[in-house]
């Protein structure tokens, strides 16, 4: 990785908390980021494929007063860009980007890595390669391999007319987005309609990579992950099998599986109690006692 160049500015929320926004120019990549400043412990969130940092709004809403939260978009996500070279990123490149974002944002090694879907692959690879650089991993909607439903969905998407963006959005929503609120479904449709040809190609290429990829254990030495790890599984997730999640947990030395009732693959975007999911993982301190009147 080349030495990054970063630009940033600070604004303030209605509560007076600082929100730092910036962009890291990292070799052939442009990485936008956002920091919700706090004196509390650090959290950094890793998006799923073709999702953006906006997916974490419920986590930010619940936890930003008590935790310092860093969000960012990988290339081909949100405003993240590939400035030159191939659109498809290698796992090594994605791990390198995460490492540089951690450095550039002043995130400490007591950070919790909180991820969705593919973001969990990157988080595990980072933890295995850089021991002691994180406190814990909280990985949602993650298994070791593509199940039959996922492969079927990817193949349907690859066979669809790339100019028929409505069809492509419908395939995704019908396969594993049934639990999403209508407003989020509408945003997915809009996202596909506005997606650049470059980002669409990257989406295709990632789908092909998932279908043909080796199992996670062939890519990451899971036994090297020493951080406390939580695997968060929505019981209605159609593209991740619970038995596969349990198998993944068995390969990580200190790992628990949490099953979320009523949730599907996009549990952070669904009508799910975020505070209930993470209550003991990210505890919120009790409010201070009221001042005594003199």
Secondary structure, DSSP 8 states (H G I E B T S, - for coil): ----EEEEEEEE-TTS-EEEEEEEEETTEEEEEEEE--SS-EEEEE--TT--GGGGHHHHHHHTTTSEEEEE--TTSTT-EE-SS-SS--HHHHHHHHHHHHHHTT--TT-EEEEETHHHHHHHHHHHHSTTS-SEEEEES--SS--HHHHHHHHHHHHS-TT-HHHHHHHHHHHH-TTS-HHHHHHHHHHHHH--HHHHHHHHHHHHHHHH---HHHHS-GGG--SEEEEEEETT-SSS-HHHHHHHHHHSSSEEEEEETT--TTTTTSS--HHHHSTTTS------------
